């Protein structure tokens, strides 16, 4: 024994003076009630603290920290304390001895206290965790992934390794709470197949979670938002969790949920109404700018008129106290609210102006878009904004960032770009995906339009840039050999306006992969096609086939998106009746829980296809439903609210005309009178056509312009012929040009054919612009086809003349047009 002591004196000393049990030290630490006591404890015991006790000290400091009201202030106090540096150094020396839980926990807490971008302890802890990664259980793995996410290491090899571990162990994973954390953190790295596996696993484990656990539901919705996947079944189940726990949701949670729903275009009228009630109750309690801004952003877009007015009044009083970040959030809310409160907009803009130098490119784009939408005007503001955008563009080399900057510049009052800017765009084109290429194209088109009006010399260079953008876009679409990649790029395209030259290539690419369309993606692809206005019978037949064959796997709430392209493009698939009946049977048991405005849009879409399911019409045309719809219209953006009101009127009109047997009353007289006050004013082209028609028909008293029919269709021009094909004069009933016409018939809701002499016919001439036709072929779209049906029911012979025909070379002279009109009206062919 003495010999052993002589050989290892140092080891023996450590063994001799190390406490037999470290429990008493941990108990002492647990009794500390403030940071000073913990720091005193560290100073007294730093020579003998074990790795577990070091971990306990970190735990206690963070536990006390979470109890503080001013978190930032206390973090700085702890971080700057000399004994925190001592604890930091102890952890640096002992981290390899820590067990896995302590290691990750210390990493997390160190990150919360870190003051500098680089911390050697954080780096050491991450490296050691990487070395142990394979033995971490799923809970620890999720905690470690959150630490990486806090460092924005979403695309790092280490996060990729975590994704691989999750993938390999997914089948045996049973902890959805931890899995949902991992899903959010690895979402940037996963394939579509892995994404579907995660969604399926989530559905399997969903019912194992406590229904009061709101956080896991929020994480699942966050994951769907990250991967841009509006998977209705999971969204519905998560929404039910939110609804059942609404009393426990705070301002942050409600704001987050509303934001996620908005991004995913998930409509839940029920959640919006309970959220609105909850937020309205909070309003008197929130008078601090930070909390009131959160309330304003969340409640403003869904508030009623009076609530909006009160919110804006309060915000006007505290606007000057806003930080740059808060002002940006308020501006976004004002855009969502479609506000026209110029005083508040100017006040918020003045705060933005002070902080303009601190905003990143994406934020500058948001500012430009919002102020343009809100019709804000300030030369000083836009001059500074332009200088800032150009200065960023000169040093930027990241394609995404450059697309933001270029888009913002193109929206300014003088959207000019010099040769240096054009060359910088050209330099990054090979690195751009389809989203960025189309964004650049849209911006360049705006410049060309502006420069053309101002005779700028740069137009030629911009046209060359546009050609290069077109070339790269076509190449990218032609070389994509995976449906997943193609759909990822097409989904990322913003808005409803696509470059004309690319539409055909996009559709051709989708047609190559049409066999990949299935119940998972059919609704999104159908909605995308409806936005292109391009009639592809191959794709639409495939969509109808998938709907019929896989209807049980398709969520009922996505049926509207599936039907939409058929309605918009006026296309009947091969199995039309089976397709529509299958869709409606799948919907019938859910009609009572649909969002009211979606049900109206669905009803209108089916009506354009001449399909009038009685159950759907009964669900819409009843007092209880219309009351719910009125409540929802108050919280919808005003543009969407007006669109839904028009669709309800059009559906009401269609049912009255095409299905009188349902005996649904017409109740839109007042609405139509309100929105038809400005009709009758003709532009120059219409004036020329009016004069030609007067000449063809034998006098100005034989033709009427801008005629209102029963049920408030507007006819461009109307005339009447007797049984011998001779024009009938209107006499004193004609209108004065530029004024609203009187109703030509006795009753607005009665078809009165008896006013014409026996054998006479009433003719409606409709001049159709390009919006009335499919983009690729002269096939009339759904709304124009519906109008023709209605006019025929009302007793008209309808003559529809397309602008392509009217402006063609064959009709380039007045005589040719006159002969054309005679042929269409009288059936005369000039020899």
Residue, then its C-alpha position, 0 to 999 in steps of 0.5 A: x500500500x505504501x509502495x502504491x502511494x509512493x508510485x502515484x502521489x498525485x493521484x492519491x492526493x486527488x483521491x484523498x481530498x475529493x469528497x466521498x459524495x458530491x450529493x451535499x454540494x448539489x444540495x447546497x446549490x439547490x438551496x441557493x436563492x439568487x445568483x450571488x449565492x451560486x457565484x459565492x459557492x463556485x468561488x469557494x468550491x471551484x477546486x473540487x467541483x465535479x463535472x456533474x456539479x458544474x452542470x448543476x451550477x449552470x442549471x441553477x443559474x438558468x432556473x433563476x434566470x427564467x424567474x426574472x422579469x427583465x431577462x436581457x438585463x439579468x443575462x448581462x449581469x450573469x454573463x459579466x460576473x467573474x465567477x461565471x467566467x470561472x464556471x465557463x472555464x471549469x466546463x471547458x476543462x471537464x466537458x469530456x467527463x460529462x454524461x450526455x444529458x449534462x453535456x447537451x444541457x450545458x450547451x443549451x444554457x451556455x448559448x442562452x448566456x453567450x454574448x459573442x458570436x463565437x464562444x470556444x465552449x459552445x464550439x467544444x460542446x458541439x464537437x463533443x456532442x457530434x462525436x457522441x451523436x449516435x448514442x443520443x436517444x430521441x429526446x436528447x437528439x431533439x434538444x441538441x438539434x434545437x441548440x444547432x438551430x439556435x446557431x442557424x446551422x440548419x444546412x450544416x453537415x451535423x444537422x444532416x447527420x441528425x436527419x439521417x439518424x432520425x430517418x434510420x430510427x423513424x420506424x421505432x420512434x414513439x415520442x412525438x413531442x421530441x420528433x416534432x422538434x426534430x421535424x422542424x429543425x431538419x425540415x430544410x434538408x429532407x426529401x419529399x419521400x422523407x417528408x411524407x414518412x414524417x407526416x405519416x408517422x405523425x398521423x400514427x402517433x398523434x393520438x398518443x399526445x395529450x390533447x392539452x399539449x399545444x406546443x407540439x401541435x404548433x411545431x407540427x404546423x411549423x414543420x408543414x409551413x417550413x416544407x410548404x406542405x398544406x396537408x389538410x388532415x394534420x392541419x385540421x387535427x392540430x387546429x382542433x387542439x388549438x380550439x380545445x385549448x383556446x382559453x390557455x392560449x396567450x398572445x404569442x401563441x395566437x399570433x404564431x398560429x394565425x401567422x402559420x395559418x396565413x402562410x399555409x392558406x389554411x382557413x379556419x373560420x372557427x379559430x379566427x372567431x375565437x382568436x378574435x374574441x380572445x384578442x379583443x378581451x386582451x386589448x384593454x390590458x395591453x398598453x406597452x408598445x411591444x405587447x400592443x404591436x403584437x396585438x395589432x398585428x394579430x387582431x388588426x387583419x381579423x377585427x371588425x370595422x369599429x375594432x380596427x378604428x380603435x386599434x389604429x387610433x391607439x397605434x397612432x398615439x404610440x407610433x413614435x415610440x416604435x422600434x424599427x422592428x415593430x414599425x415593420x410589423x405594423x406596416x405589414x399589418x396595415x397592408x393586410x388590413x388594406x388600410x387607407x389611414x394616411x396619418x398612421x401610414x405617414x407616422x409609421x413611415x417616419x419611424x421606418x425612415x429613421x431605421x432604414x439603414x438597419x433593414x436587411x434586403x428582404x425587409x426593404x422589399x417588404x417595406x417597398x411592397x407595403x408602401x406601394x400597396x398603401x399608396x404612400x408618397x414621399x420623394x425623400x423616403x423613396x430617394x433614400x430607399x433607392x440609394x440604399x437598395x442600389x448600395x446593397x446591390x453593388x456588394x451583394x452576391x447571393x442570388x436570393x438577396x439580389x432578387x429581393x433588391x432588384x424586385x424592390x428597385x423595380x417597384x419604386x417611382x423611377x424603377x431605373x437600373x444602370x449597366x452595373x446593376x444589369x451586369x451584376x444580375x447577369x453574373x448570378x443567372x447560372x446560380x438561380x432557380x426558377x423562382x429567382x429567374x422569374x422574379x428577375x424577369x418580372x422586375x426587368x419587364x417593369x423597367x422596360x415598361x417604364x423606360x419605354x414611356x420615358x424613351x430611355x436608352x437602356x431599353x435595348x440592354x434590358x431586352x437582352x437581359x430579358x432574353x437571357x433570363x428566358x433562356x436560363x428559365x427554359x433550360x432549367x425546366x427542360x433539364x429537370x429530370x425529377x418530379x420532386x424538383x420540378x414541383x418544388x420549383x413551381x410551388x415556389x413561384x409567387x403570385x398568379x402572374x407567370x412569364x408568358x414565354x414560360x407557361x407552355x414549358x411549365x405545362x410541358x414539364x408537368x405533362x412529362x411527369x403526369x403519372x406522378x400526380x396522386x392524392x397527396x399532390x393533386x389539389x396543389x397541382x390543380x390549383x396551380x393549373x387554375x392560376x396559369x389559365x392554360x388548358x392542358x386536357x392531359x393534366x386535367x384528365x389525369x387530375x379527374x382520374x386521380x380524384x375518382x380513383x383515390x377519393x377516399x384518401x383525399x381530404x374533403x376540404x381540398x376538393x374545391x382546389x381540385x374542381x377549380x381548374x375545370x371551372x375556370x377553364x370550362x373543361x369537362x373531363x372524359x368522366x365528367x359526371x362520375x368525377x363531379x358526383x364522386x367529389x360531391x359524395x365525398x363532401x356531403x357529410x362535411x358541408x356543415x363544417x366548411x368555412x362559409x366563404x369556401x362553400x360559396x366559392x365551391x358552389x359558384x365553381x360547380x355552377x359554372x360547370x352547370x352542376x347544381x347539387x341540391x344538398x350543397x345549395x340547401x346548405x348555402x341558401x339558408x338563413x343560418x348559413x348566411x348569418x355565419x357568412x356575414x360574420x366571416x365577411x367582417x374578418x376577411x380582407x376587404x378585397x376577398x370579402x367583396x369577391x365572395x359577395x360577388x360569387x354569392x350573387x352570381x351563384x344566386x343568379x345562376x340557380x334562379x335562372x338555371x334551376x328554378x325548380x329549387x325555388x331559391x329566391x333572388x335577394x341581390x337587387x340592392x347589392x347589384x344596384x350598389x355595384x352597378x352605378x358606374x356602368x355605361x361609360x364607354x371607352x374609345x374602342x367601344x365608341x367606335x364599335x357603337x357607331x359601326x353598329x348604328x351604321x349597320x343597323x340603320x341608326x343610333x336608335x336601333x342599338x343600345x350600349x351597356x344594357x342591364x338585363x334582369x338579374x343584372x348581367x351587363x350586355x355590351x350592345x343590344x339590338x332587336x330584329x323583327x321576323x324579317x331580320x329588320x332592326x327594331x328602333x328603341x325610340x325614347x328608351x335609348x341611353x345617353x352615352x356615359x350614363x347609367x342605362x335604365x332597365x330595358x325590361x319591365x321587371x328585373x327578375x322576370x323574363x319578358x319576351x312578350x314586349x317584342x313583336x311576334x317572331x322578333x329576336x333580341x340580340x346581345x353582342x359581347x366583345x370578349x378580351x383575352x381574359x375571357x379565353x384560355x391562354x393557349x387556345x381560343x377556348x372560352x373560359x367558365x365565367x363567359x360561357x356561363x354568361x352566354x347560357x344566362x343570356x340565352x335563358x333570358x331570351x337573347x341570341x348571343x353573339x360573342x366576338x373575340x378581340x383576337x378576331x376583331x383585331x386580326x388582319x382580316x378585319x383591319x379595315x372599317x369595311x371588313x368590320x362592317x361586313x363582319x358585323x352584318x354577317x354575324x347579325x343578319x347572316x348576310x355574306x357579301x359576295 
